[in-house]
Amino acid sequence: MPFTSVNSRMVRAQIGPGQRMYSQRGAMLAYQGDVSFTPDIQGGQGGIGSMIGRRIANEATPLMTVEGSGTVLFGHGGHHIHVVDLTGETLYVEADRLLAFDGTLQQGTMFMGSQGGVMGMVRGQVTGQGLFTTTLKGQGAVAVMAHGGVIELPITPQGSVHVDPQAYVAHRGDVRNKLSTALGWRDMVGRGSGEAFQLELSGQGTVYVQASEEKL
C-alpha cells in the first residue's frame, strides 16, 4: 500500500480488508473509515524474535498495528517525511527514524560492524557496546522521518560515500560500512559532535541523508 504525500511533513495511506501496516505509536494524525490501531507486542512482521532483538539493541521503538478499511494520515513531531519503495531488497534504518511501513515487509534486526547500528557505532566508541539496526525486507513502502528533508546519495563501486553519523537516516543495497575518526575544525573550536566520526559506505546502493544533524 503506497504512501502519498500530503505535504513535506504528512503522508496518507490507504488500507483495505486483509491488509496490515505498522507505525510508530503516536504517528496517526487522523483517519477515515473503519480502521483499528492496536499496540504491537509481536515485534512486527519479524515476530517475537525481532522484538527481543530490538530490546537487546535498546531500539524497541513502540509500534502499533493498523488494520481495517479506510484512509490514515501519518506524521510525527513535525519531522519531514521521506518514502522509500522497496522491490525485494533490504532497507537498513535507525529504529527511531521509522514512521510507518507496509505489513508485508519482513522486519528484523542486524548487527552492523563491530559496534552495531550507525548511531550505535558512535555510542559504541564510548560505551564499547555493540548495537543493532532495524531491517525491513521485501516488497512494500517505508515512510522514514528526518530533520530538514532527505537527499538520496548513490553509492557506487567507483567511490565510497562519507556521511556524518548524525545526518544518517538509512541505506539499502550491497553496502559495507566502516566508522573512522576525523578530527576537523569544529573539534578544534569546541563544536565537535558527529564530525569527530565519519561513516564510510562503499559498494553498490543508496544512502539517505537528512539535511540537518539534529537528533529526532
Beta strands, then each sheet from edge to edge (+ up, - down):
strand 1: 3-7
strand 2: 10-15
strand 3: 20-24
strand 4: 28-39
strand 5: 63-74
strand 6: 80-93
strand 7: 98-102
strand 8: 106-111
strand 9: 132-146
strand 10: 150-155
strand 11: 161-163
strand 12: 168-181
strand 13: 197-210
sheet 1: 1+ 2- 5+ 3- 7+ 9- 6+ 12- 13+ 10-
sheet 2: 1+ 2- 5+ 4-
sheet 3: 1+ 2- 5+ 3- 7+ 9- 8+
sheet 4: 1+ 2- 5+ 3- 7+ 9- 6+ 12- 13+ 11-
end
